[in-house]
Amino acid sequence: MAAKLDLDPILARKEELEALLAEPGRQDIVQLSRELAELRPVTDAIDAFRAAEQEVGGLELLLDDAEMRELAAAELPEARERLGAAELALRLALLPKDAADERSAILEIRAGTGGEEAALFGGDLFRMYQRYAALQGWKFEVLSETETDLGGLKDISVAVEGQGVFAKLKFESGVHRVQRVPVTEGGGRIHTSAATVAVLPEAEEVDIKIDDKDLRIDVLRASGAGGQHVNRTESAVRITHLPSGIVVFQQDERSQHRNKARAMKILRARLFDQERARADQERSADRREQIGSGDRSERIRTYNFPQNRVTDHRIDLTLYALDEVLAGPGLGRFVDALVAEDQARKLAQLE
């Protein structure tokens, strides 16, 4: 497939971008640099594919040489394997990219059905993502949180910053279900609870233009039963985006200015996600075909404590390593499998 593609225009565009960036005094250097950075993995894959192709072609020619035939025949199988791997890498590099994949993300976790146990499970998910982010070298900053009396989380919003954060975490959106004996259960019965995870690509001001007249901003006294952020001055901020009805409340900082900035960051991400969802629905009549459709009502994963089992229902992957998943490394196995499945689906659509 890759051999039939016209790859020369891609390489020509790379050379053009490099020449443009070398010109002094250009005003569009940021845009050009970004395009070149996005193009480089593709051109590197093209170069690797063509080198492997030349290697195989050279060895096949040597099969007609009586003196070199035996050596060429011995090296050809491995060379063909390298060519196959290079072609797959090129096909993956050429797949249509989600424009948000390289962005940072806003991670939101909310306790669902199950009361206090759901909030405790929300805390478990928060720590799982925190540990996974640390393994990836990402910055992990809590923007807002509401705790319960037992230390659970009714809801929490986190900024996860780093390269390619959204590409890896976007499939985490959905309903996560837990099956275990709650700490509040005296009879030893297993309960089922749930928490909802939403992963939103972080939006920049250029992505979403918000008109001041579309906002209602209320300044309130911070409070919160059971939480640690209580008894503060009137620094809490509630922002209502009137056209969409989206409401963001932020009280975790003592500074009204910082609370407003954080609330706007979350609002911008939610509006950006809303726009992306609308565009996706226009492009696809059946979003159910997509892994991780982003539907918050979709149950995506079950964490069964008695059986030490975690199952992702979208790809039928089960790991009997719950501790490893909650510690972070095990979550990476699900993330990698979901990314691979998504790539395989896209490749199949190109056939």
N, C-alpha and C positions, 0 to 999 in steps of 0.2 A: 504493500500500500504506500509506504513512505517513498519508495523509489519512483512512483508514478506522480508524486506531487511536484509542483513547480516550486522549488525551494530558493531559487536564485533571487526573486524579488525580496525575500526576507533578508538575505545577506546584503543585498544592495541597499536596503533601508538602513541597516546597521551602519554601513560605510557612510551613508548620507548623514545620519545623525552624528557620527563622530566628526565629520567635516564641519557640520553646522556648529557643534559645540566648540570647535577650535577657532571659530570666528570671534574676534574681540567685540565687546560691547553689546552682545545680544541680550534682549530683554526677556526672551522665553527660555532661558537656560534651565530653569527648574522643570518645566514641562518636558523639554527635550531630554534632560537627564533621567527623568522618570520613565519616559518611553524606552530609552536605551537600556535602563536597568531591567525593565520588563522583557525586553527583546533578547537580552544576553543568554538566558537559559535556553532559549529556542535555538539561537545561532550556535551555541556550544554543542547542543544535541545534534544539529545538522553536521557540524564539523566531525563529531565523533562517529556519526553514522557513515559519512562519506569515507572516512579513514578506514573503517571496518569493511566497507564495501570494496574499497581498493585492495585491501589485504586479501579478501576472499578471491577477488578477480585475478590478482597476481598469482595466487597459489593454484587456481584452476588452470591458468595458462601453463604453469610448470608441470602439470600432469602429462603434457605432450612432450616433455623433455625426458628422455630415457634416463639421464644421470640424476635428475632432480625429482623424478616421479615419486619415489619412495618417501623422500623427506616431505614433499608437498602433501602427499596422501596422509601422512601422519599428523601434520599440523592443521589440515583443512577442517576436521570436525570441531576443534576448539575455536578456530577462526569463524566458522559459521555460527557457533553459539554466541560469540561476541557480536556478530552482525545482528543476530536475532534480538539480543538484549539492547543493542544500540537502536534498532528500529522501534522496539517497544518504547524505549525512553523518548525517542523523537515523537512518536505518536502521542504519548502523554503530554509532552511539551507543547504540542500543537492543539491540544484540546481547548475549546472555548473556556476562558477563565471567568470566574466570578470576580467582578471588579472589586469586591470588598474583601477578598480572601487574604490579602496582605495586611489588612487593617488590624488595629487593636479592637477590643470588644468590651461591651458592658454586659456583665453576667448578673442575672437576677434570679434569685431563688425565693419561692414562696411556699409556705406550708399549705397543704391541701387538706383532704379529708383525713381525719384521725386525731384532731385536737392537739394536745400536748405532745403526743408521740410523733405526729407529723412534723411539729416544730423541731423536735430533737433530731429527727431524720434530716431536716433541712440543715441543721448544724453539721451533721455528718457529711452531707454533700458539699457544704461550704469548705470544710477542711480537706476533703478529697481534691477539690479543684485547686485549693491553695497549695497543696503538696505537689500536684501535677504541674502547676505553673512554676513552682520553684525548680522542679526538674528540668523544665524547658528554658529556664533563665529569664522568665517573664517577670515584670513588675506587677504586683497584686495589691491594689489599694481599695479598702472599704470606703464606699461613698455614703451609704446609709444602712442602718439596721434597726430592727425592732426585736428585742429579746423577750423571752418568757421567764417566768419565775424559776423554772428548772434549768435555765441556761440554753433552751432551744431558740430557734430563730423563726419568728413569724414571717419575716421577709428580710432580705438583704440585697443590696446592689453593690457590685464591685467593678472597678475599672481594671481590666487586664491588659497590660501594655507590652507590646513586643511585635516582632515581625511574624506575620502568618498566624496570629492568634485566632482570628475568625475562621480561617480555613480548617483549623483543627477542632475548634470548639463548637462550630455551628451545628453539628449533628447532635449536640447535647440538648437542644431545645425539645421540650415535651414533658410528659408526666413520668416521673420516676417513682416506682412503687417499692415499698419495703414490707417484708413479712418477718416478724420477730415477736418475742414476748416483751412488751413494754415494761419499763421500770416502774410504771404506775399500776401494773397488773399483778395482783396477788395470787391469782389462781393458776398461773403458769400457762395461760392460753395464748396461742399465737394470734396476733392482730395484723391486719393489713392497713397500712397508711400510705399516704402519697405526698409528694412535693412536686411543684412545677418549676422547671428551669427554662429560662429564656436567655438566649445569647444574641445580642444585637451588635452589629458592626458599629464601631465608634464613628460618629459623623463629624465632619468639619463644618465650619461656618459656611464654606463655599458650597457644601452639599445641600444644606437646608437653610433657606432664608426665612427667618421668623420676624414678622412685623410686630413692633411693640404694641400696636393697637389690638392685636389678637391675643394679648396676654392679660390675665388678671393676677396680680401679685399681692398676696396677703402676708403680713409679718405677724408672727404669733409667738407665744411663750413656749419654749421647748418643754416637752413632758413625755412620759412613757412608763407605764407601770411595769416593773420588773426589769427594765432596761437600765443601762449605766448612764444614759445621757438624760439626766433629769435636773430640775431645779436650776435652770439657766435663765439668762436674761431673754428679752424678747428678740431672739436672733433666728428663730425657726422661720422658714420660708415655704409658702405653698404657692406653686405656680399652676395656673389653669390655662391651657391652650384652648381658647374658645371655639375655634373652628372644628377641632377634632374631639374636644371634650377630655383630652388627656390631662390628668392631674399628677403633679410630682410634689412630694413633700420632703423637705430636707431639714434636719435639725441637729445633725451630729457635730457640727462645728460651732464654736462660740461666736464666730464672726458671721454677721448677717451677710456680708459680701461674699464670703466663701461658701456659705450655704446656698446663696443664689447662683453662684457660678457652678456648683455641683448639680443643682437642680436643672439648670439649663443644659448641662452636659447630658444628663439622663433624658431630658425632654427631646433634645436634638436627636439622640440615638433612637428613641421610640418613634419619632416622626419619620426618620430615615428608614427604619425597619418597615413602617407602614407603607411608605412609598415603594420599597422593594417588593413587598408582598403583593401590592396592587399590580406592579409590572410583571411579576411572575405569573399571576393569574391571567393576565392578558396574553402572555406567551404560551401558556400551557393550559389546555382545557381540563386536564386531569393531573393535578399536582400530586395525587396519591402515588403516581409512578415514581416520584422522586424520593430518594432516601432522605429522611429528616426533613419532611415537608415544612417543618416549623410550626405545625398545628399544635398549639399548647394542650389540646384535649387528647392528643394521641399518646397512649401509653407506650413508652419506648423501651423501658428497662425495668427489671425486677431484681431486687436485692433480697435474697432469702438467707437470713442468718442461721436458722437451725441446720440447713443443708450446706452452709458455706458456699452458696451458689449465687452467681450473677448471670442473668440472661438478657441479651439484647434481642428483642422480639422482631426487629426489622430485618436482621440478617441471620437469625437463628443461631447466634453464637452464645455458648454457655461456658463459663469458667468457674471451676470449683476452687476459687482463690479470692474469696470476698475480702479478706484482710489485705491482700496485695492490691486489689482494686481501690479500696478506700485509702490505702497508703500512697496512691499515685501511679506507681509503675504499671499496675494492672489496668488502670484506666487507659493508659497508653495503648494497650493491646486492642481495646475496643475502638479507640480513636483511629488507629492505623487500619483496622479491618473495615471501618466505615468509609474511610477515605478511599481505600482500595476498591471497595464495592461500588462506590460512586464513580470512580475512574473507569471501572469495567463496564458499567452501564453506559457511560458516555461513549466509550470506544465501540460498544455494540451498536449504538445508534448511528455511528459513522460508517458502519459496514454497508 
